[in-house]
Amino acid sequence: MKILIISYSFTGNNDALAATLASELKADHIKVTENKLRTTGKIFFDILLNRIPEVNPKIETVKNYDLVIFMGPVWMGKIATPLRGYFKQLKTTMGKYAFVSISGGADGPNIKLRSELHKRIGKEPAALIDMHIADLLPPEPKPERKDTSDYHLREEDVKSLTNKIVKILREDLLDQNLFILAG
Ligand SMILES: Cc1cc2nc3c(=O)[nH]c(=O)nc-3n(C[C@H](O)[C@H](O)[C@H](O)COP(=O)(O)O)c2cc1C
């Protein structure tokens, strides 16, 4: 099974996870970058104005892949805006796809991700994995935004989250008669 991972990361967490997942699944991995410096203010305006930022690299087609896994943070309940251009550009050549994220989770699960994916890509994801930094922290005192936003995944977090993702992907894709052979 040929897998492509397309990841974007603002503070490094999702890219770290994507790199380990790619090696575990023997997948190709493309990291998305931006020409212009991103600031927290730009994140707010992108979301408020529904913008699609300029990103690199350009990807014309994903028709050679059996599965495309998008990875990136959630911002204000939405998928990080630098992935939007890929959803738009690639939806016609995309077969099965998944979205995987490690986000903050201090305010609970990000309940609008499935409908956003459906709206932007036009079909359901084969798997949707919304994982939270809040679950990596002690439950008491209850983690707040300031605790989750400063957190950088440790090596052991990356390992355990990667194992979790592989397990869910195997189960979800097996249900759809798609087999992850690597690993
Ligand atoms: C402006 C902003 C908004 C955020 N909004 C959310 C959110 O709605 N839900 C959530 O779970 N995490 C939210 N987060 C937390 C990030 O998703 C989290 O820190 C993530 O691990 C960052 O991933 P990265 O290191 O790959 O950029 C937000 C972070 C920022 C900076």
The ligand as an ORCA input file, in Angstrom:
! r2SCAN-3c Opt
* xyz 0 1
  C      -4.157     30.302     17.804
  C      -4.281     28.884     18.285
  C      -5.538     28.299     18.368
  C      -5.684     26.981     18.819
  N      -6.930     26.416     18.845
  C      -7.068     25.125     19.251
  C      -8.349     24.497     19.204
  O      -9.367     25.060     18.787
  N      -8.443     23.219     19.648
  C      -7.356     22.532     20.123
  O      -7.511     21.382     20.522
  N      -6.117     23.097     20.153
  C      -5.948     24.369     19.727
  N      -4.695     24.943     19.706
  C      -3.537     24.175     20.216
  C      -2.695     23.513     19.106
  O      -3.508     22.717     18.273
  C      -1.611     22.651     19.729
  O      -0.725     23.478     20.459
  C      -0.835     21.805     18.733
  O      -0.163     20.735     19.374
  C       0.182     22.589     17.943
  O       0.664     21.738     16.937
  P       1.993     22.084     16.120
  O       3.139     22.058     17.124
  O       2.097     20.973     15.138
  O       1.821     23.417     15.504
  C      -4.532     26.239     19.237
  C      -3.260     26.843     19.139
  C      -3.123     28.141     18.664
  C      -1.746     28.732     18.561
*
